[in-house]
Amino acid sequence: MRAEPRAGRCVAGLRLRRQIGQGTQSTVFLAEPVAGGPAVVLKLVSLAGADERARQAFLAGADTARRLVHPGIVAVLGAGVEGELGWLAMEAVPGISLGRYTHPARLLPEPLVLHVAEVVAGALEHAHRQGVVHRDVKPANILVHWPSDTIKLADFGLARAVDADQTATGVVPGSPAFMAPEQLAGSVPTPASDFYALGVTLFQLLTGRLPHEAETLGDLLRRVSSQPAPDLRTWRPDLPAPLAGLVAGLLAIDPACRPAGGPTLRQALQQALHPAQGADSGAKSR
């Protein structure tokens, strides 16, 4: 199966309708079952030149993703390998990705950004409890449908069990600009790595900038491993101090200094969203 995937072709009983995304090693299509039924999103991953170990690793990763059933996670419906293509069928979610709102002229109000982050934190908490790290949290992988208040974290197809051998697929998972220092250095990603990526996501959604930018991967690694991320208020002096502190904590160079888990993070997000309520709670507890 060497032909490039294209509209009209059938893969795993699904007819490709139109291409909706493109990555370095994958192509994403809207597809529909040949026998009839609702449309799905089909991610096709090139396995050309991959050995049997890599193919099995792809299937293991897909099986892991299928176990993640949560309202804040795009559901994986099925997966398999046909020739040199690995395929991953996912629910078709209405809406758009948050990548649309990373430009300085299109920034969302901070309460809405924090609401999205709270949903994503809940999705990560669910995955982490099952030993799964996303590895590629970023605005492009967060889908939103404002009319129905639907927010879902996508692309858990890159996710693997925390103790999995990350070299098995031959793929470096993640997007460098959103990767934690330890992940860029080649360490196996952990839940703390996902929290760092969420911090980069928040920084970009609130400022329209990335906390660290570099022309080469080596330079990026040097910067994120030695230079603290700039304060949010360097670019957005109007933002409250608790929010700036929250993002700074997520972007801590030392993984041990980031939030200890999903519940801690969601509580911090609530306090950043409603600082007055947090103060009132503290006063009542004294």
C-alpha positions as CSV (number, residue, x, y, z in Angstrom):
1,M,0.0,0.0,0.0
2,R,2.5,2.6,-1.2
3,A,0.0,5.0,-2.9
4,E,-0.5,8.3,-1.0
5,P,-3.8,8.6,0.7
6,R,-6.3,10.7,-1.2
7,A,-10.0,11.5,-1.2
8,G,-12.1,8.7,-2.6
9,R,-9.8,5.9,-1.4
10,C,-11.0,3.3,1.1
11,V,-9.1,2.4,4.2
12,A,-10.4,-0.1,6.8
13,G,-13.9,0.1,5.4
14,L,-13.9,3.9,5.5
15,R,-14.1,6.1,2.4
16,L,-11.9,9.2,2.6
17,R,-14.0,12.3,1.9
18,R,-11.6,15.2,2.3
19,Q,-8.3,16.0,3.9
20,I,-8.6,18.2,7.0
21,G,-5.0,18.0,8.4
22,Q,-1.4,17.3,7.6
23,G,1.6,16.4,9.8
24,T,5.1,15.4,9.2
25,Q,4.2,11.7,9.3
26,S,0.5,11.7,9.2
27,T,-2.5,12.9,7.2
28,V,-6.0,13.4,8.7
29,F,-9.2,12.9,6.7
30,L,-12.9,13.2,7.3
31,A,-14.2,9.7,6.3
32,E,-17.4,7.8,6.3
33,P,-18.1,4.1,6.6
34,V,-18.7,2.4,3.2
35,A,-21.6,0.5,4.8
36,G,-23.2,3.7,6.0
37,G,-23.1,5.5,9.4
38,P,-21.8,8.7,10.9
39,A,-18.6,10.3,9.7
40,V,-15.4,9.9,11.6
41,V,-12.0,11.5,11.6
42,L,-9.3,9.1,10.2
43,K,-5.7,9.7,11.0
44,L,-3.3,7.9,8.6
45,V,0.3,7.4,9.8
46,S,3.1,6.3,7.4
47,L,4.8,3.2,8.6
48,A,7.0,2.9,5.5
49,G,10.2,1.3,6.5
50,A,9.0,0.5,10.0
51,D,9.8,-2.9,11.5
52,E,7.4,-5.2,13.3
53,R,8.2,-3.7,16.7
54,A,7.3,-0.2,15.5
55,R,4.0,-1.5,14.1
56,Q,3.1,-3.2,17.3
57,A,4.0,-0.1,19.2
58,F,1.6,1.9,17.0
59,L,-1.2,-0.6,17.8
60,A,-0.3,-0.6,21.5
61,G,-0.5,3.2,21.6
62,A,-3.8,3.2,19.8
63,D,-5.2,0.6,22.2
64,T,-4.1,2.8,25.1
65,A,-5.9,5.8,23.6
66,R,-9.1,3.7,23.2
67,R,-9.2,3.1,26.9
68,L,-9.5,6.9,27.6
69,V,-13.2,7.5,27.8
70,H,-13.8,11.1,29.1
71,P,-16.0,14.0,28.0
72,G,-12.9,16.1,27.6
73,I,-11.1,13.7,25.3
74,V,-11.7,12.9,21.7
75,A,-12.8,9.2,21.6
76,V,-10.7,6.7,19.6
77,L,-13.1,4.3,17.9
78,G,-10.7,1.9,16.3
79,A,-7.2,1.4,14.9
80,G,-5.2,-1.0,12.7
81,V,-2.5,-1.4,10.1
82,E,-3.0,-1.8,6.3
83,G,0.2,-2.3,4.4
84,E,2.4,0.7,5.1
85,L,-0.4,2.8,6.7
86,G,-1.4,2.8,10.3
87,W,-4.9,4.1,10.8
88,L,-6.7,5.6,13.8
89,A,-10.4,6.3,13.6
90,M,-11.7,9.0,16.0
91,E,-15.1,10.6,16.7
92,A,-15.8,13.6,14.5
93,V,-16.0,16.6,16.8
94,P,-17.7,19.8,15.6
95,G,-15.9,23.1,16.0
96,I,-12.4,24.4,15.5
97,S,-9.0,24.1,17.2
98,L,-7.6,26.7,19.6
99,G,-4.8,27.3,17.1
100,R,-7.1,29.9,15.7
101,Y,-6.8,32.0,18.8
102,T,-3.0,32.2,19.2
103,H,-2.6,35.4,17.1
104,P,-2.3,38.6,19.2
105,A,-5.3,40.1,17.3
106,R,-7.5,37.1,18.1
107,L,-6.9,36.4,21.8
108,L,-9.7,35.1,23.9
109,P,-10.9,36.7,27.2
110,E,-8.8,35.2,30.0
111,P,-11.9,33.7,31.8
112,L,-12.6,31.7,28.7
113,V,-9.0,30.6,28.4
114,L,-9.0,29.4,32.0
115,H,-12.3,27.6,31.5
116,V,-10.7,25.7,28.6
117,A,-7.6,25.0,30.6
118,E,-9.7,23.6,33.5
119,V,-11.4,21.1,31.1
120,V,-8.1,20.1,29.6
121,A,-6.6,19.7,33.1
122,G,-9.5,17.3,33.9
123,A,-8.9,15.3,30.8
124,L,-5.2,15.1,31.7
125,E,-6.0,14.0,35.2
126,H,-8.1,11.2,33.8
127,A,-5.3,10.0,31.5
128,H,-2.6,10.3,34.1
129,R,-4.6,8.2,36.5
130,Q,-4.4,5.4,33.9
131,G,-0.7,5.9,33.3
132,V,-1.0,7.7,30.0
133,V,0.9,10.9,29.1
134,H,-0.4,12.9,26.2
135,R,3.0,14.2,25.1
136,D,1.7,16.8,22.7
137,V,-0.6,19.3,24.5
138,K,-0.9,22.5,22.4
139,P,-3.7,24.8,21.1
140,A,-3.9,22.8,17.8
141,N,-4.9,19.7,19.7
142,I,-7.6,21.4,21.7
143,L,-11.0,21.4,19.9
144,V,-13.7,23.8,20.9
145,H,-17.4,24.2,19.8
146,W,-18.6,27.4,21.5
147,P,-22.4,27.0,20.9
148,S,-22.4,23.7,22.9
149,D,-19.5,24.5,25.2
150,T,-17.8,21.4,24.0
151,I,-14.0,21.3,24.7
152,K,-12.0,18.2,23.9
153,L,-8.3,17.3,24.0
154,A,-7.4,15.5,20.7
155,D,-4.5,13.4,19.4
156,F,-4.0,10.9,22.2
157,G,-2.8,8.7,19.4
158,L,0.7,9.9,20.3
159,A,0.1,8.9,23.9
160,R,1.8,5.8,25.3
161,A,1.9,4.2,28.7
162,V,4.2,6.2,31.1
163,D,6.7,3.3,31.3
164,A,6.7,2.5,27.6
165,D,9.9,2.5,25.6
166,Q,9.6,5.8,23.7
167,T,12.1,4.7,21.1
168,A,9.9,1.9,19.9
169,T,8.0,3.9,17.3
170,G,11.1,5.7,15.9
171,V,9.1,8.9,16.3
172,V,9.9,11.8,18.6
173,P,6.5,12.6,20.1
174,G,5.5,16.2,20.7
175,S,6.0,19.7,19.3
176,P,9.4,21.2,20.3
177,A,8.0,24.6,21.3
178,F,5.6,23.0,23.7
179,M,8.0,20.4,25.1
180,A,9.3,20.5,28.7
181,P,13.1,20.8,29.2
182,E,13.4,17.1,30.3
183,Q,11.4,16.0,27.3
184,L,13.6,18.0,24.9
185,A,16.6,16.4,26.6
186,G,15.3,12.9,25.7
187,S,13.8,11.8,29.0
188,V,10.6,9.8,29.0
189,P,7.7,12.3,29.3
190,T,5.8,12.3,32.6
191,P,2.5,14.0,33.7
192,A,4.7,17.0,34.7
193,S,5.7,17.3,31.0
194,D,2.0,17.6,30.1
195,F,1.6,20.3,32.6
196,Y,4.5,22.2,31.2
197,A,2.9,22.0,27.7
198,L,-0.3,23.3,29.1
199,G,1.6,26.2,30.6
200,V,3.0,27.0,27.1
201,T,-0.5,26.7,25.7
202,L,-1.8,29.2,28.3
203,F,1.1,31.6,27.7
204,Q,0.4,31.6,24.0
205,L,-3.4,31.9,24.3
206,L,-3.0,34.8,26.7
207,T,-0.2,36.7,24.9
208,G,-0.1,35.5,21.3
209,R,3.6,34.6,21.9
210,L,5.6,31.5,23.0
211,P,7.6,31.8,26.2
212,H,10.7,30.6,24.5
213,E,11.6,31.0,20.8
214,A,14.8,29.8,19.0
215,E,16.0,29.1,15.5
216,T,17.3,25.6,16.3
217,L,16.3,22.8,18.5
218,G,19.6,22.9,20.4
219,D,19.2,26.6,21.1
220,L,15.6,26.0,22.2
221,L,16.8,23.3,24.6
222,R,19.4,25.6,26.1
223,R,16.9,28.4,26.6
224,V,14.1,26.3,28.2
225,S,16.6,24.4,30.5
226,S,18.4,27.5,31.8
227,Q,16.2,30.5,31.4
228,P,12.9,31.0,33.4
229,A,10.0,31.8,31.2
230,P,9.2,35.5,31.1
231,D,6.4,36.8,33.3
232,L,3.0,36.9,31.5
233,R,2.7,40.5,32.5
234,T,5.7,41.5,30.4
235,W,3.3,41.3,27.5
236,R,0.0,41.6,29.3
237,P,0.4,43.9,32.3
238,D,-3.4,43.8,32.7
239,L,-3.4,40.2,33.8
240,P,-3.8,39.4,37.5
241,A,-0.8,38.3,39.6
242,P,-2.4,34.9,40.5
243,L,-2.7,34.0,36.9
244,A,0.8,35.0,36.1
245,G,2.0,32.9,39.1
246,L,0.0,29.9,37.9
247,V,1.5,30.0,34.5
248,A,5.0,30.5,35.9
249,G,4.5,27.4,38.1
250,L,3.5,25.3,35.1
251,L,6.6,26.5,33.2
252,A,9.0,25.7,36.0
253,I,12.2,24.3,34.7
254,D,12.3,21.6,37.5
255,P,9.4,19.2,37.0
256,A,9.1,18.8,40.8
257,C,8.1,22.5,41.1
258,R,5.1,22.1,38.7
259,P,1.6,21.2,40.0
260,A,1.6,17.9,41.7
261,G,-1.5,16.6,39.9
262,G,-4.7,17.4,38.1
263,P,-6.8,18.3,41.2
264,T,-4.1,20.7,42.4
265,L,-4.0,22.3,39.0
266,R,-7.7,22.6,38.6
267,Q,-8.0,24.2,42.1
268,A,-5.3,26.7,41.1
269,L,-7.2,27.5,37.9
270,Q,-10.4,28.1,39.8
271,Q,-8.5,30.5,42.1
272,A,-7.0,32.3,39.2
273,L,-10.5,32.6,37.6
274,H,-12.2,33.6,40.8
275,P,-9.5,35.2,43.1
276,A,-12.1,36.9,45.2
277,Q,-13.8,33.6,46.0
278,G,-10.5,32.1,46.9
279,A,-9.8,35.0,49.3
280,D,-13.3,34.6,50.8
281,S,-12.7,30.9,51.4
282,G,-9.4,31.6,53.0
283,A,-10.9,34.1,55.3
284,K,-13.7,31.7,56.3
285,S,-11.2,29.0,57.1
286,R,-9.3,31.2,59.6
